[in-house]
Amino acid sequence: MPKAKPKPSSTHRPENMVLAQLLRELRLAAGLTQAQAAEALGLTQTGISDIETSDRGLELLVVRDLVRVYGADWLAFVAELERRLAAEPRLASALIQKSPN
């Protein structure tokens, strides 16, 4: 029986870690602490930490709000995210070819 694909909202996808890392870098570049970012968005510091460690799923509008709080341009952010995702190495399991039966 084939394995089920992970849910698109899964926090365990490799892409989520790339997004989380970019958001963390952006917050640091903006000179904000997790507590300051959390206060600006009405979240807890733990919530920001969970986002940055990829322990929390992200909604698009929350990501957009974070980018705005950090003072970055949304389209530039999305372009950088796409650039990083394109450069992300594939998992070794993705190289395995299924043999036709």
Secondary structure as UniProt FT lines:
FT   TURN            8..9
FT   TURN            11..12
FT   HELIX           14..29
FT   TURN            30..31
FT   HELIX           34..41
FT   HELIX           45..52
FT   TURN            53..54
FT   HELIX           60..69
FT   TURN            70..71
FT   HELIX           74..87
FT   HELIX           92..95
//
